[in-house]
Amino acid sequence: MHKKMTFALCFGNRGFMPGELILGARDDMVKAVTDAGYDYIMMDADASRYGAVETRAEGRQYAAWLKQHEGQYDGVIFCQPIFVDENGAITALQDAGVPILMQAYPDEIGKMDFAHRRDAYCGKFSVTDVFTQYRVPFTVMKPHVVHPLSPKFAQNLKDFAAICRVVNGMKRFNLGCIGARTTAFKTVRFDEIAMQNHGINVESVDLSELMNMVAEMKDDDPRVAAKMAHLEDYTDFSGVPAPNKLTLAKIGCVLDWYIEEYQLDALALRCWNEMETYMRVCPCVLLSDLNNRGIAASCEIDMCSAITMRAMCLASEEPSCVLDWNNNYGDDENKVVLFHCGPVAQSLMTGKGHVTEHKMFAKNDPGSGWGCNEGRIASFPMTYSNCQTKDGKIVVYASEGRITDDPIEDGYFGCGGVAEIPELQDKLIKLARGGFKHHTSVGKGHMKDVLKEAFTTYLGYDWVEID
């Protein structure tokens, strides 16, 4: 899940401004990026005047240099040490193909004479205006001007890295649809063409194929033994009958095969009721394990939740999960119990889960639903988000809150946690009127602004504000 980010550094120039300040900016930006734990590539200082871009010819030179390094950088940081020339800038970066962060230097009191005054505060607008005219997307952050070696820019850089991960990981990816939509849930209907319009390739397979592959897999297949050992190490399997444990291991092997065969980055699975009725298992623990491994895996064929789950995995570099808006928490209108049967990544739980029989299926058909990974969700600041496909578009929301350490009684089935969300009741009304489903996806950390920037500036999703 973790990949070291690399940024292409680009510096602007303008003839009558104090261009010698660019040399200091090159050193500052390299230090800022490397101190934050990222890599960089940068055109040589002698490739142009101060290694910066001013003229259209220098812009073409930088664009050619970027082309030579295509695939080696995740985003571009356009550093404006002074009021720079927008013509060279747009020529250099209009085909960058990755997110672009606009950074401009602040002026310093006491250094406002013509030899030291930067005017980048004003020049930044000149650049962003022209980029907007050319319809080249870019990212701007607070504050408007910021020194690269300041703590505020360090936070800008962290957020920009997250934006780059989301954009680069979402503009083209493969999403597995394993099984038809769960019959009872029209709420999880989706438009496959709308997804493809946004770079999401859906690979759909029939659940009967999975079931046949499981039936044909030999009990002594080395893959099955390895999967069983992995699952037994992952969570507490001690209460699961041997035949059900074997079946779960085989299903896990088939899911791994689908992921490899179709190069799936995320998936949604039809998890009931055929698996319970005919295979005598429910696959919650397998989805939990996939999520823990960084492969966003949604249950109930909720393909839309898988999209926002993947986005949050990329943004936070942590697992995410899909949960039901399930229960009020007493009389506190800003708290809600978020729950699912057990697909939550164990790294998001308070401790190791234990695999049980699904109580909903056991009620009418005992022995039919082994595979719930029960436990409690740990306390952490969280972002929640989901989307829908509508009129050929992907429509998304995101907001923030926290998973608390409020207790949920032992008799509460599945894996749940109490979420505290400011103005929750108003937000629930907006979700209901907006036609959003009974699921929301949850990620670790506050990342609403990162998601909004990635979704709206670069990926072309429609945004619904619920805050």
Protein Blocks (a to p, Z undefined) as FASTA:
>chain_A
ZZcddddddddddfklcfklmmmmmmmmmmmmmmnopacddddfklpghhiafbfmlmmm
mmmmmmmmgoiacbdcdddfbacdfklmmmmmmmnopacddddddddehiacfklpnolm
mmmmmmmmmmmmnopacdddddfbdcfkbmklmmmmmmmmmmmmmmmmmmpccdddedja
dfklmmlgccfklmmmnopacddddfklmmmmmmmpcfklmklmmmmmmmmmmpccklpc
fklmmmmmmmmmmmmmmmmmnopabdcddfbfklmmmnopafklmmmmmmmnopacdehh
iaklmmmmmmmmmmnopacdddddfbcchjbfkbccdddfklacfklpgbdcdddddfkl
mmmmghilghiacdddddddddddddddeehiacdddddddddfbdcdfklgcjdddddd
ehklmmmmmmmmnopafbdcddedjfklmmmmmmmmmnopacddfZZ
